[in-house]
Amino acid sequence: MPKTLPMVDISAPICCAPVSAAPLDDDTALEIALRLKALADPVRIKLVSILLTDTGDGICTFDLATAVGLTEATTSHHLGQLRKAGMVAPD
């Protein structure tokens, strides 16, 4: 059964102070690196793009898989990586 995954509220700050404000501590550097790593795949960037343009009705994994031309299992894997990075949240 397809799952609907809402986007995380992007109006709230998801990061730290600007990088130029001061040298990053280890935890902050790791957090930023994990988010960048999650976006280091073109499929994941496309998934985020699709989710950001959703009209609010929600998008199921089947529709996302069709949009990116992958199986639902592979799409779910990519969504899982985005979820681990705090970029999407399960419904």
Number of C-alpha atoms within 10 A of each C-alpha: 6 10 14 17 17 18 22 16 11 10 6 7 8 13 11 12 11 9 11 7 8 8 10 15 8 8 9 15 13 12 15 16 13 17 19 12 13 22 20 11 11 11 16 19 15 15 19 18 11 15 19 14 9 13 8 10 8 14 18 15 20 18 15 21 17 12 13 15 12 14 14 17 12 12 23 17 13 19 24 17 19 22 18 14 19 16 19 20 17 12 9
